Amino acid sequence: MLSASETLFVRTGTTGFVREKTMLVTRIVTFQNEVVTIPNGSILATPTLNYTQMAASKGLILTVEAGIGYDVDWRTVQHLMIEGACRTGTSFRIRLPSLADNPGGL
């Protein structure tokens, strides 16, 4: 069951926080501060990711892709990504793929 303030991604392309849940619809506030009304039937019939449900006990896994140009030192990008993760105030683990995993990106 969904509750207010949970963070969802509905396969219709909508990601945001649950603002309200009624018998017929769920209202989600997106990261762009838009209120999107989704029929509950769509949520039940579509794969939905609930980012909040396991985050409290197991943590949250985020995947970040950063494309870099050939003229940019990848170590600089790695440093900036780690620095950004440190600023979140949470514990984290970083797995950096080898360049062979994803040519041209980290």
C-alpha positions as a Markdown table, in Angstrom:
| # | Residue | x | y | z |
|---|---|---|---|---|
| 1 | Met | 0.0 | 0.0 | 0.0 |
| 2 | Leu | 1.2 | 3.5 | -0.8 |
| 3 | Ser | 1.3 | 6.3 | 1.8 |
| 4 | Ala | 1.8 | 10.0 | 1.5 |
| 5 | Ser | 5.4 | 11.2 | 0.9 |
| 6 | Glu | 6.6 | 7.9 | -0.6 |
| 7 | Thr | 8.7 | 8.3 | -3.7 |
| 8 | Leu | 7.5 | 6.4 | -6.7 |
| 9 | Phe | 8.4 | 5.9 | -10.4 |
| 10 | Val | 5.5 | 4.8 | -12.4 |
| 11 | Arg | 6.3 | 3.2 | -15.8 |
| 12 | Thr | 4.2 | 5.9 | -17.4 |
| 13 | Gly | 7.3 | 8.1 | -17.0 |
| 14 | Thr | 6.2 | 9.9 | -13.8 |
| 15 | Thr | 8.6 | 10.1 | -10.8 |
| 16 | Gly | 7.8 | 12.0 | -7.6 |
| 17 | Phe | 6.4 | 12.0 | -4.1 |
| 18 | Val | 2.9 | 10.7 | -3.3 |
| 19 | Arg | 0.9 | 13.7 | -2.3 |
| 20 | Glu | -2.6 | 12.2 | -1.9 |
| 21 | Lys | -4.2 | 8.8 | -2.4 |
| 22 | Thr | -8.0 | 8.5 | -2.9 |
| 23 | Met | -10.2 | 5.6 | -3.9 |
| 24 | Leu | -9.8 | 6.4 | -7.6 |
| 25 | Val | -6.5 | 8.3 | -8.1 |
| 26 | Thr | -3.1 | 8.9 | -6.7 |
| 27 | Arg | -1.6 | 12.4 | -6.9 |
| 28 | Ile | 2.2 | 12.7 | -7.3 |
| 29 | Val | 4.3 | 15.8 | -7.0 |
| 30 | Thr | 7.2 | 15.6 | -9.5 |
| 31 | Phe | 10.7 | 16.9 | -9.0 |
| 32 | Gln | 9.6 | 19.8 | -11.3 |
| 33 | Asn | 6.9 | 20.6 | -8.7 |
| 34 | Glu | 4.1 | 19.5 | -11.0 |
| 35 | Val | 1.1 | 17.6 | -9.5 |
| 36 | Val | 0.2 | 14.6 | -11.7 |
| 37 | Thr | -3.0 | 12.7 | -11.2 |
| 38 | Ile | -2.7 | 9.0 | -12.0 |
| 39 | Pro | -5.7 | 6.6 | -11.9 |
| 40 | Asn | -5.1 | 3.8 | -9.4 |
| 41 | Gly | -5.9 | 1.3 | -12.1 |
| 42 | Ser | -2.8 | 2.5 | -14.0 |
| 43 | Ile | -0.6 | 2.2 | -11.0 |
| 44 | Leu | -1.8 | -1.4 | -10.4 |
| 45 | Ala | -1.5 | -2.4 | -14.0 |
| 46 | Thr | 1.9 | -0.9 | -14.6 |
| 47 | Pro | 5.3 | -1.8 | -13.0 |
| 48 | Thr | 5.9 | 0.8 | -10.3 |
| 49 | Leu | 9.2 | 1.4 | -8.4 |
| 50 | Asn | 8.8 | 2.4 | -4.8 |
| 51 | Tyr | 12.0 | 4.1 | -3.7 |
| 52 | Thr | 10.9 | 4.7 | -0.2 |
| 53 | Gln | 9.7 | 1.3 | 1.0 |
| 54 | Met | 13.2 | -0.3 | 1.4 |
| 55 | Ala | 15.3 | 2.8 | 1.7 |
| 56 | Ala | 14.8 | 3.1 | 5.5 |
| 57 | Ser | 16.1 | -0.4 | 6.3 |
| 58 | Lys | 18.3 | -1.3 | 3.3 |
| 59 | Gly | 19.4 | 2.0 | 1.9 |
| 60 | Leu | 18.8 | 3.4 | -1.6 |
| 61 | Ile | 20.8 | 2.5 | -4.7 |
| 62 | Leu | 21.1 | 5.3 | -7.2 |
| 63 | Thr | 22.7 | 4.9 | -10.6 |
| 64 | Val | 24.3 | 8.0 | -12.0 |
| 65 | Glu | 25.6 | 8.2 | -15.5 |
| 66 | Ala | 28.1 | 10.9 | -16.4 |
| 67 | Gly | 29.2 | 11.2 | -20.0 |
| 68 | Ile | 32.6 | 12.9 | -20.3 |
| 69 | Gly | 34.5 | 14.2 | -23.3 |
| 70 | Tyr | 37.8 | 12.8 | -24.4 |
| 71 | Asp | 39.5 | 16.0 | -23.3 |
| 72 | Val | 38.3 | 15.7 | -19.6 |
| 73 | Asp | 40.4 | 13.7 | -17.2 |
| 74 | Trp | 38.2 | 10.9 | -15.8 |
| 75 | Arg | 39.8 | 11.3 | -12.4 |
| 76 | Thr | 38.4 | 14.8 | -12.1 |
| 77 | Val | 34.9 | 13.6 | -12.8 |
| 78 | Gln | 35.4 | 10.7 | -10.3 |
| 79 | His | 36.6 | 13.3 | -7.7 |
| 80 | Leu | 33.6 | 15.5 | -8.3 |
| 81 | Met | 31.1 | 12.6 | -8.1 |
| 82 | Ile | 32.6 | 11.4 | -4.8 |
| 83 | Glu | 32.6 | 15.0 | -3.5 |
| 84 | Gly | 28.9 | 15.4 | -4.4 |
| 85 | Ala | 28.0 | 12.1 | -2.7 |
| 86 | Cys | 29.9 | 13.3 | 0.5 |
| 87 | Arg | 27.7 | 16.4 | 0.5 |
| 88 | Thr | 24.5 | 14.4 | 0.9 |
| 89 | Gly | 25.3 | 13.6 | 4.5 |
| 90 | Thr | 24.6 | 9.9 | 4.1 |
| 91 | Ser | 26.8 | 6.9 | 3.9 |
| 92 | Phe | 27.5 | 5.6 | 0.4 |
| 93 | Arg | 29.4 | 3.2 | -1.7 |
| 94 | Ile | 30.6 | 3.9 | -5.2 |
| 95 | Arg | 31.2 | 1.3 | -7.9 |
| 96 | Leu | 32.9 | 2.8 | -10.9 |
| 97 | Pro | 32.8 | 0.7 | -14.1 |
| 98 | Ser | 35.9 | 0.2 | -16.1 |
| 99 | Leu | 35.9 | 2.2 | -19.3 |
| 100 | Ala | 35.4 | -1.1 | -21.1 |
| 101 | Asp | 32.0 | -1.4 | -19.4 |
| 102 | Asn | 30.7 | 1.8 | -20.9 |
| 103 | Pro | 33.0 | 3.5 | -23.5 |
| 104 | Gly | 33.1 | 7.2 | -23.1 |
| 105 | Gly | 31.4 | 7.4 | -19.7 |
| 106 | Leu | 31.8 | 6.7 | -16.0 |
